[in-house]
């Protein structure tokens, strides 16, 4: 994702440094596209990807809504560990 934050990239340029198959990269990108985080476009034989900022806004809202309950749970876990002496 860091690479895509700079500018759009071809799938092959994203796959090159990863050490996994092009097919695996395409599958991962499909998941990101379905979740609205990435947009891909095929021109000729080249598929180019770019970040979809609207998807990140939705993700940020989802995280923001779920953060307080998880913080309370983690605070309680810390308290329990401190009580049992395992948090030291």
HUKABEL-V31976 format. One record per helix or strand of 3 or more residues. SS is the DSSP state (a for helix, b for strand). FROM is the first residue (numbers start at 1). TO is the last residue. If there is no record, write none. Layout:
SS|FROM|TO, SS|FROM|TO
This chain:
a|2|6, a|11|16, a|22|34, b|38|43, b|46|51, a|53|84
